[in-house]
């Protein structure tokens, strides 16, 4: 008899849940008090892992246990300890909180019990390393995990070497980690260089060496040397009163050391520097003040101090390529700094790529997009110049904005002379998706709008390409549609 009752309760709870999470809540609330624990048990067993995602946007955080309060701080609320208080289901030990996020969002979070005890979500199998330890990871259905961060035992791997480096400019020492690509020892080639700020974290938390191995193996970038540089006095060196001394350390001490001991390409277009948060700030500073050394700069979720913004705004355009990205759930103070910096780059005519992702200020975000910067700076084959040869001065195709996009995005380009122009969109198989421009255009800047929902065939989420052809010259760039 007892077994039959439990089976009936299981059926009721699962069938109720099959409608909506709210139906389950109502089912428990309306059941006799003595039956509620069994309904909750059957629900928890039926679902198994949490958070529970309903459809593509509705998220239900669930915790079961004894507590006086439970909250859900994380990327979505700037890690405010009191944020997102959970509701306890009456006369049970089940707590829940329902939220709505974008279908492709990826966010770090934890539970806080009784206002002070931080724990991982015990029923979530996904965790991600952060600067203060592991966090639980919320993945919405359209989020695609980055394959390049994984260690693949069956592909060639580069070599990591540590060396202790003393800086006379800063009067301190630090451990520098050097990555040489697979086959370096057997080769006589010279290689480009990428300098990573917060370098050891880019290895331990962002798996940047795995990213390099993967991209090189799949011929997505040219083999490069990675130089992973940790800070000693992080705030002062990256965004404070030691920025000039730190820059001198990088430019006048570290880079000559690397050049003397490794086979490097020394032209600025073969050198890049990358960092996140304040690390992005020092990367931009190095590009602004030392473009004769670094021709490529990447800044992720970056702080951008006013002297950097004004320097790019008020000085002549430098010979730089720039990559920037931002989380829409990033630190609130940083979001306008980055978004207001992009029009400066566009107005000055910089070659840049800018992406926003539905993520937060976290290593889980940054590690998944290191490949974008590397592919922009060190492409395995020329992607901006076709067999027609070198592009004329003043001819440029800019990265679309926003990117990723849904449903629409803007594409800007610049012509050096009056030309017959076509601007077309292709899928990854090379099939034409849309023609945005097919007419004669005069010299100067132009823009076109691409709206995926306007196509009769409809487009799936994924990577696409847009190609600008003007006369005998052509440029191709990629962009991402995320529905």
C-alpha positions as CSV (number, residue, x, y, z in Angstrom):
1,X,0.0,0.0,0.0
2,X,2.8,2.5,1.0
3,X,4.7,1.7,-2.3
4,X,1.5,2.4,-4.3
5,X,1.1,5.8,-2.6
6,X,4.7,6.8,-3.3
7,X,4.3,5.7,-7.0
8,X,1.2,7.9,-7.2
9,X,3.0,10.8,-5.6
10,X,5.9,10.4,-8.0
11,X,3.5,10.4,-10.9
12,X,1.7,13.5,-9.7
13,X,4.9,15.5,-9.0
14,X,6.6,14.5,-12.3
15,X,3.5,15.1,-14.4
16,X,3.0,18.4,-12.7
17,X,6.6,19.3,-13.3
18,X,6.2,18.4,-16.9
19,X,3.8,21.3,-17.3
20,X,5.8,24.1,-15.5
21,X,8.0,24.5,-12.4
22,X,5.2,26.8,-11.1
23,X,2.8,23.9,-11.4
24,X,5.1,21.8,-9.2
25,X,5.2,24.6,-6.6
26,X,1.4,24.9,-6.6
27,X,1.1,21.1,-6.4
28,X,3.2,21.0,-3.2
29,X,1.5,24.0,-1.7
30,X,-1.9,22.5,-2.2
31,X,-1.0,19.0,-1.0
32,X,-1.6,17.9,2.6
33,X,1.4,18.8,4.8
34,X,2.3,15.1,5.4
35,X,2.6,14.4,1.7
36,X,4.8,17.3,0.7
37,X,8.2,15.8,1.6
38,X,7.4,12.8,-0.7
39,X,6.4,15.0,-3.6
40,X,9.6,17.0,-3.1
41,X,11.7,13.8,-3.0
42,X,10.2,12.5,-6.2
43,X,10.7,15.9,-7.9
44,X,14.3,16.1,-6.9
45,X,15.0,12.5,-8.1
46,X,13.2,13.1,-11.4
47,X,15.1,16.2,-12.2
48,X,18.4,15.1,-10.8
49,X,20.7,18.0,-11.7
50,X,20.1,21.8,-11.2
51,X,19.6,24.6,-11.9
52,X,16.4,23.6,-13.7
53,X,16.1,25.3,-17.1
54,X,12.7,25.7,-18.5
55,X,12.5,26.5,-22.2
56,X,15.6,28.5,-23.2
57,X,15.5,31.4,-20.8
58,X,13.8,30.5,-17.5
59,X,16.2,29.3,-14.8
60,X,15.1,27.8,-11.4
61,X,17.8,27.7,-8.7
62,X,16.9,25.0,-6.2
63,X,18.5,24.2,-2.8
64,X,17.4,21.6,-0.4
65,X,18.6,21.7,3.2
66,X,18.1,23.3,6.6
67,X,18.8,27.1,6.6
68,X,17.4,30.3,7.8
69,X,18.1,32.1,4.5
70,X,19.6,31.2,1.1
71,X,20.8,33.7,-1.6
72,X,22.3,33.4,-5.0
73,X,25.2,35.9,-5.5
74,X,27.1,35.7,-8.8
75,X,28.0,37.4,-12.0
76,X,24.4,38.4,-12.6
77,X,24.3,40.7,-9.6
78,X,28.0,41.7,-9.1
79,X,28.4,39.0,-6.4
80,X,26.2,40.9,-3.9
81,X,25.9,38.5,-0.9
82,X,22.2,39.4,-0.3
83,X,21.2,39.2,-3.9
84,X,18.5,36.9,-5.2
85,X,17.0,35.6,-1.9
86,X,15.4,32.2,-2.3
87,X,11.9,31.4,-1.1
88,X,11.4,28.3,1.1
89,X,8.5,26.1,0.1
90,X,6.2,26.1,3.0
91,X,6.7,23.3,5.6
92,X,9.5,21.8,3.5
93,X,13.3,22.2,3.3
94,X,13.2,23.2,-0.4
95,X,14.3,26.7,-1.4
96,X,13.9,28.1,-4.9
97,X,14.5,31.2,-7.0
98,X,13.4,31.8,-10.5
99,X,15.2,34.1,-13.0
100,X,15.3,34.9,-16.7
101,X,18.5,35.1,-18.7
102,X,19.5,35.1,-22.4
103,X,19.5,31.7,-24.2
104,X,23.3,31.8,-24.6
105,X,24.2,33.1,-21.2
106,X,27.0,31.6,-19.1
107,X,27.3,32.8,-15.5
108,X,29.2,32.0,-12.3
109,X,27.3,31.8,-9.0
110,X,27.3,30.3,-5.5
111,X,24.8,29.8,-2.8
112,X,25.1,31.7,0.5
113,X,23.5,30.0,3.6
114,X,22.4,32.1,6.6
115,X,24.1,35.2,5.2
116,X,27.7,34.0,5.7
117,X,28.4,30.4,4.4
118,X,29.4,30.3,0.7
119,X,28.9,26.9,-1.0
120,X,28.8,25.5,-4.5
121,X,25.4,24.4,-5.8
122,X,25.5,20.8,-4.6
123,X,23.3,19.5,-7.4
124,X,25.1,21.3,-10.3
125,X,27.7,19.2,-12.1
126,X,29.3,22.2,-13.8
127,X,32.0,24.2,-12.0
128,X,34.5,26.8,-13.3
129,X,37.7,28.1,-11.7
130,X,37.7,31.7,-10.6
131,X,40.2,34.0,-9.0
132,X,38.8,33.1,-5.5
133,X,38.3,29.4,-6.1
134,X,35.7,27.3,-8.0
135,X,32.2,28.6,-8.7
136,X,29.1,26.8,-9.9
137,X,28.4,27.5,-13.6
138,X,25.1,28.2,-15.1
139,X,24.9,27.3,-18.8
140,X,21.8,28.3,-20.8
141,X,20.9,26.0,-23.7
142,X,22.4,28.0,-26.5
143,X,25.8,28.5,-24.7
144,X,28.5,26.5,-26.6
145,X,31.4,25.5,-24.4
146,X,34.8,26.4,-25.8
147,X,36.5,23.2,-27.2
148,X,39.9,24.8,-27.3
149,X,40.4,25.1,-23.6
150,X,40.4,21.3,-23.1
151,X,43.6,19.3,-23.0
152,X,43.7,16.8,-25.9
153,X,46.3,14.1,-25.3
154,X,46.5,13.1,-28.9
155,X,47.6,16.4,-30.4
156,X,51.1,18.0,-30.3
157,X,51.8,20.2,-27.3
158,X,54.0,23.1,-26.7
159,X,56.6,23.4,-23.9
160,X,56.3,25.6,-20.8
161,X,59.4,26.9,-19.1
162,X,59.7,29.0,-16.0
163,X,62.4,31.5,-15.3
164,X,62.9,34.0,-12.5
165,X,63.3,37.5,-13.9
166,X,64.6,40.5,-11.9
167,X,63.5,44.0,-13.1
168,X,65.8,46.9,-12.5
169,X,63.0,49.3,-13.4
170,X,60.7,47.8,-10.7
171,X,63.4,46.5,-8.3
172,X,61.6,43.2,-7.9
173,X,61.5,39.6,-9.2
174,X,58.8,37.4,-10.7
175,X,58.4,34.0,-12.3
176,X,57.9,34.3,-16.1
177,X,56.5,31.3,-17.9
178,X,57.4,30.9,-21.6
179,X,55.4,28.8,-24.1
180,X,57.2,27.5,-27.2
181,X,55.0,25.9,-29.8
182,X,55.1,22.2,-30.9
183,X,58.2,21.5,-33.0
184,X,60.0,24.6,-31.9
185,X,63.2,22.7,-31.0
186,X,63.3,20.9,-34.4
187,X,62.6,24.1,-36.4
188,X,64.7,27.0,-37.5
189,X,61.6,29.3,-38.0
190,X,61.1,32.5,-36.1
191,X,57.8,33.2,-34.3
192,X,55.4,35.9,-33.3
193,X,55.1,36.7,-29.6
194,X,52.0,37.1,-27.4
195,X,52.6,38.6,-23.9
196,X,49.9,37.7,-21.4
197,X,49.3,39.9,-18.3
198,X,48.1,38.1,-15.2
199,X,50.1,35.5,-17.0
200,X,50.1,32.6,-14.6
201,X,46.3,32.9,-14.2
202,X,46.0,32.8,-18.0
203,X,47.6,29.3,-17.8
204,X,46.0,27.9,-14.6
205,X,42.5,29.5,-15.0
206,X,42.2,30.2,-18.7
207,X,44.2,27.2,-20.0
208,X,45.9,29.4,-22.6
209,X,48.5,26.8,-23.3
210,X,45.7,24.4,-24.3
211,X,44.2,27.1,-26.5
212,X,47.5,27.7,-28.2
213,X,48.0,24.0,-28.8
214,X,44.5,23.5,-30.2
215,X,44.6,26.5,-32.5
216,X,48.0,25.7,-33.9
217,X,47.1,22.0,-34.4
218,X,43.9,22.9,-36.3
219,X,45.8,25.5,-38.4
220,X,43.7,28.4,-37.1
221,X,46.8,30.4,-36.1
222,X,50.5,30.5,-36.9
223,X,52.6,29.0,-34.2
224,X,53.5,31.7,-31.7
225,X,55.6,32.1,-28.5
226,X,53.6,32.9,-25.4
227,X,55.1,34.9,-22.6
228,X,53.1,34.7,-19.4
229,X,53.9,37.6,-17.0
230,X,52.4,37.8,-13.5
231,X,52.2,41.1,-11.6
232,X,53.9,41.8,-8.3
233,X,52.0,44.9,-7.3
234,X,49.0,44.4,-9.6
235,X,47.0,47.6,-9.2
236,X,50.0,49.9,-9.2
237,X,51.6,48.2,-12.2
238,X,48.5,47.8,-14.3
239,X,46.5,50.9,-13.5
240,X,48.4,53.1,-11.0
241,X,51.7,54.9,-10.3
242,X,54.0,52.1,-11.5
243,X,52.5,51.8,-15.1
244,X,55.4,53.7,-16.7
245,X,58.0,51.6,-14.8
246,X,56.1,48.4,-15.6
247,X,56.0,49.3,-19.3
248,X,59.7,50.0,-19.3
249,X,60.2,46.6,-17.7
250,X,58.2,44.9,-20.5
251,X,59.6,46.9,-23.4
252,X,63.3,47.5,-22.3
253,X,64.0,44.4,-20.2
254,X,61.7,41.5,-20.9
255,X,61.3,41.7,-24.6
256,X,65.1,42.0,-25.3
257,X,65.5,39.0,-23.0
258,X,63.0,37.0,-25.0
259,X,64.5,38.1,-28.3
260,X,68.0,37.1,-27.2
261,X,66.9,33.6,-26.1
262,X,64.2,32.6,-28.5
263,X,63.7,32.9,-32.3
264,X,61.2,35.8,-32.5
265,X,59.9,38.0,-35.2
266,X,60.6,41.5,-34.1
267,X,58.3,43.6,-36.2
268,X,55.4,45.1,-34.2
269,X,52.8,43.4,-36.4
270,X,54.2,40.0,-35.1
271,X,53.9,41.0,-31.4
272,X,50.8,41.2,-29.3
273,X,49.8,41.9,-25.7
274,X,46.7,40.8,-23.9
275,X,45.1,41.2,-20.5
276,X,41.8,41.2,-18.6
277,X,40.3,43.8,-16.3
278,X,43.3,46.0,-15.1
279,X,45.4,43.7,-17.2
280,X,43.5,44.9,-20.3
281,X,44.3,48.5,-19.1
282,X,48.0,47.9,-19.1
283,X,47.8,46.1,-22.5
284,X,46.0,49.2,-24.0
285,X,48.6,51.5,-22.3
286,X,51.4,49.5,-23.9
287,X,49.8,49.8,-27.3
288,X,49.2,53.5,-26.9
289,X,52.7,54.3,-25.8
290,X,54.8,51.5,-27.4
291,X,53.1,50.7,-30.7
292,X,56.7,50.5,-32.1
293,X,57.0,47.3,-30.0
294,X,53.4,45.9,-29.9
295,X,51.3,46.2,-33.0
296,X,48.4,44.1,-31.6
297,X,46.5,44.7,-28.3
298,X,43.7,42.6,-26.7
299,X,41.7,43.8,-23.7
300,X,39.1,41.7,-22.1
301,X,36.5,43.2,-19.7
302,X,39.0,46.0,-19.5
303,X,39.4,49.0,-17.2
304,X,40.3,51.9,-19.4
305,X,41.7,54.9,-17.5
306,X,40.9,58.4,-18.9
307,X,44.5,59.0,-20.1
308,X,44.2,56.0,-22.4
309,X,40.8,57.0,-23.8
310,X,42.0,60.6,-24.4
311,X,45.3,59.4,-25.8
312,X,43.6,57.3,-28.5
313,X,41.1,60.2,-29.0
314,X,43.5,63.0,-29.4
315,X,46.6,61.5,-31.0
316,X,47.0,60.5,-34.6
317,X,45.9,56.9,-35.4
318,X,48.6,54.4,-34.5
319,X,49.6,51.3,-36.5
320,X,47.6,49.0,-34.1
321,X,45.1,46.3,-34.4
322,X,42.8,45.9,-31.3
323,X,40.6,43.2,-29.9
324,X,38.2,44.0,-27.1
325,X,35.4,42.0,-25.5
326,X,33.0,42.6,-22.6
327,X,30.4,40.7,-20.6
328,X,26.9,42.1,-20.5
329,X,27.0,41.1,-16.8
330,X,30.4,42.6,-16.2
331,X,31.4,45.0,-13.5
332,X,29.0,47.9,-13.9
333,X,31.7,50.6,-13.7
334,X,33.6,49.0,-16.6
335,X,30.8,48.6,-19.1
336,X,30.5,52.3,-20.1
337,X,34.3,52.6,-20.2
338,X,34.5,49.9,-22.8
339,X,31.4,50.8,-24.8
340,X,32.4,54.5,-24.9
341,X,35.9,53.5,-26.1
342,X,34.7,51.7,-29.2
343,X,33.4,54.8,-31.0
344,X,36.8,56.4,-30.5
345,X,38.4,53.5,-32.4
346,X,35.8,53.6,-35.1
347,X,36.1,57.3,-35.6
348,X,39.9,57.2,-35.8
349,X,39.8,54.3,-38.3
350,X,41.4,51.6,-36.2
351,X,41.2,48.0,-37.3
352,X,39.4,46.4,-34.3
353,X,37.1,43.6,-33.3
354,X,34.7,44.1,-30.4
355,X,32.4,41.4,-29.0
356,X,29.9,41.3,-26.1
357,X,28.9,38.1,-24.5
358,X,26.1,37.3,-22.0
359,X,28.6,36.5,-19.3
360,X,30.3,38.2,-16.3
361,X,33.7,39.4,-15.1
362,X,35.2,36.0,-14.9
363,X,37.9,33.6,-16.1
364,X,35.2,31.4,-17.5
365,X,34.3,34.2,-19.8
366,X,37.8,35.3,-20.8
367,X,39.3,31.9,-21.4
368,X,36.6,31.1,-24.1
369,X,37.5,34.1,-26.2
370,X,41.3,34.2,-26.1
371,X,41.1,32.3,-29.5
372,X,39.3,35.4,-31.1
373,X,42.3,37.6,-30.3
374,X,44.9,35.0,-31.4
375,X,43.1,34.4,-34.7
376,X,42.9,38.1,-35.4
377,X,46.5,38.8,-34.7
378,X,48.2,35.6,-35.9
379,X,45.9,34.1,-38.7
380,X,47.3,30.9,-40.2
381,X,46.4,32.2,-43.7
382,X,45.6,35.7,-44.8
383,X,42.0,36.4,-44.2
384,X,41.9,40.1,-45.0
385,X,43.7,40.0,-48.4
386,X,42.8,37.8,-51.3
387,X,44.9,36.7,-54.3
388,X,44.4,40.3,-55.7
389,X,47.4,41.4,-53.5
390,X,47.9,44.2,-51.0
391,X,45.0,46.4,-50.2
392,X,45.2,50.1,-51.1
393,X,45.5,52.7,-48.3
394,X,42.2,53.8,-47.0
395,X,40.3,50.6,-48.0
396,X,39.0,48.8,-44.9
397,X,36.2,46.6,-43.7
398,X,35.4,47.0,-40.0
399,X,34.2,44.4,-37.5
400,X,30.4,44.4,-37.3
401,X,28.7,45.7,-34.2
402,X,27.2,44.2,-32.2
403,X,28.9,40.8,-32.5
404,X,27.6,38.3,-31.6
405,X,24.2,39.6,-32.8
406,X,20.5,38.8,-32.9
407,X,18.8,39.6,-35.1
408,X,20.6,42.6,-36.6
409,X,24.1,44.0,-36.9
410,X,25.8,46.9,-38.6
411,X,28.8,46.6,-40.9
412,X,30.9,49.6,-41.8
413,X,33.6,49.9,-44.5
414,X,35.8,52.5,-46.0
415,X,36.7,53.1,-49.7
416,X,39.7,54.9,-51.1
417,X,38.1,55.6,-54.4
418,X,34.9,55.3,-56.3
419,X,34.2,51.6,-56.9
420,X,31.7,49.0,-57.8
421,X,31.0,47.5,-54.4
422,X,29.4,44.2,-53.3
423,X,28.9,43.2,-49.7
424,X,27.7,39.7,-49.2
425,X,27.1,37.2,-46.4
426,X,28.1,33.5,-46.6
427,X,27.6,30.5,-44.4
428,X,30.5,28.3,-43.3
429,X,30.1,26.1,-46.4
430,X,30.6,29.1,-48.6
431,X,27.0,29.4,-49.7
432,X,25.7,32.9,-50.3
433,X,23.2,34.0,-47.6
434,X,22.5,37.6,-48.5
435,X,23.6,40.5,-50.7
436,X,23.7,43.7,-48.7
437,X,25.3,46.0,-51.2
438,X,25.7,45.8,-55.0
439,X,26.2,49.3,-56.5
440,X,28.8,52.0,-57.2
441,X,29.9,53.8,-54.1
442,X,32.1,56.9,-53.7
443,X,35.2,57.2,-51.5
444,X,34.7,57.5,-47.7
445,X,32.9,55.6,-45.0
446,X,29.7,53.6,-45.6
447,X,27.6,51.2,-43.6
448,X,25.1,48.4,-44.2
449,X,22.6,46.6,-42.0
450,X,22.2,42.8,-41.9
451,X,19.1,41.5,-40.2
452,X,18.9,37.7,-40.0
453,X,15.2,37.6,-39.3
454,X,14.5,39.4,-42.5
455,X,15.6,36.3,-44.6
456,X,12.9,34.1,-45.9
457,X,15.0,31.0,-45.3
458,X,15.8,31.8,-41.7
459,X,19.3,31.3,-40.3
460,X,20.5,29.0,-37.5
461,X,22.8,30.2,-34.7
462,X,26.5,30.0,-35.7
463,X,29.4,31.5,-37.5
464,X,29.0,33.4,-40.8
465,X,31.2,35.5,-43.0
466,X,30.8,38.8,-44.7
467,X,32.9,39.8,-47.8
468,X,33.5,43.3,-49.2
469,X,34.6,43.5,-52.8
470,X,35.5,46.8,-54.3
471,X,37.0,46.6,-57.8
472,X,39.8,44.1,-57.7
473,X,40.1,44.0,-54.0
474,X,38.3,41.9,-51.4
475,X,38.2,41.6,-47.6
476,X,36.4,38.9,-45.5
477,X,35.5,38.9,-41.8
478,X,33.5,36.5,-39.7
479,X,30.6,37.2,-37.3
480,X,28.4,35.2,-35.0
481,X,24.6,34.9,-35.0
482,X,23.3,33.8,-31.6
483,X,19.5,33.2,-31.4
